């Protein structure tokens, strides 16, 4: 008799490029891995990725967003040092003033020329793809 196979699957996540004014919103993480990051997080069981994007944006920035379109999916196994994750990135629009919430210790609005030095995960690559008009 063959032993039972155990599967270990990647975890689905979402990240949101939130356009506001002339910039995009990044949150400063208060938990490891530290640095600035796109708002986002894990998709909860029973939740669509679109619902997760809306929820994560609200939890981390205090803003209700409008999803514009799906941008791209990033799946490099080492993109998150904690787990193997697959993220679907959305582009969204927002109005108002973002406020750090949930696991964000800070929030800021940045342009391509003002990005912070320390950016977590593979979010610098995602942002460069966005700013360079890829996908």
N, C-alpha and C positions, 0 to 999 in steps of 0.2 A: 504494500500500500504506500502511495506517495504521500510525503508530508504535505500538510495544508500550506498553500502559498499565502503569504502575508504581503499586502500591498502597502506601500507608503507613497502617497500622492503629494504633489506640490500643493501649496495652499493658495487659493485665489484671493487676490487683493485688487484694490482700485487706487488710482492716483488721479488727481484732478489739477489741470493747469487752469487756474481761475484768472481770467482776464478782468482787470479792474482799472479804470482810467487808462493810463499809458503803460501799465506794468502788469505783472503777475504776482500772485500771493504765494509766499513761502512761509512755512511755520518753523520755528526753532524747537527741536525735539528736547523734551526734558527727560526722556528715557533713552538708554542705548539702543541703537547706535546714535551718538550725538551728532549735531550739525543741523543745518537747514534742510528742509525737505518739502516736497509737494504735499499738500493736504491729501490724506488718504488713509487706507487701512484695510483690515480684513473684511471679506464678505461674510456675513453671518448666515447660518443655516436658514433656509426658507426665504432668503432675500435675493433679489436680482442684483446684478452689478450696478445697474442704474440707480436702484434704491440705495445701495451701499454708498455710491458716490455722493448722492444728495445728503445722506445721513452723516458721512464723514466730514463733508464740507461744513455742515451746520455745527457738528460737534467741535471741530478744530478751529473754525474761523468765526462762528456766530452768524454766518451769512446764509441766506437762502440763495441758491444758485440756479441758473438755467443752463442745462446741458446743451451744448451746441452740436457736438459730434464726438464720436469715438475717434481717438487719435491713432493709437497703435497698441499692440500687446508686446510686452517685454518678458522674456522667459529664461534668460541666462541663469543657470542654477546657482551661481554665486552672487547674484545681484543683491541679496539680503544676507548679511553674515549670520543671521539667526536661524533661518529656515530656507528651504527651496520654495520660492514664491513665484507665481505668475501674476503680473499686474496688467490690467486693462486701463489705459490712460484715456481720460476724457478731457476735452476742452470745454470750458464753461464760462459764462459771463456772470458778473455780480455787480451790485450797487451797494453803497453804504460803506461803513468803516469796519474792517475786520478786527476781531478781538480774539486773543489767544484763549483757547479752551481745551478741555479734555486732556490729552497728553502733550499739548503744546505749551512751551514756557514763554514763547514770544511769537510775534507775527510781523511780517513786513511785506512791503510792495517793492518789487525789483524789476529792473529792465535787464536786457542782455549785458549791458555795460556796467551794471551795478550789482551783479550777483555776488553773494558772499563767498568767501574763500572755502569754508568747510561746508560741503553739501553731502548729505547722507545717501546711502544706497547707490543706485545708478542714476540718480536724478539729474546730475549734471549732463549725462549723455542724453537723457530724455529732453531736457531743456534745450540742448544744442540742436537736437533733431527738430524741435518745435521752432526755435528761432531761425534755423536754416531752411524752414519750409519743407522738411522731409515728411513723407507720408501724407 
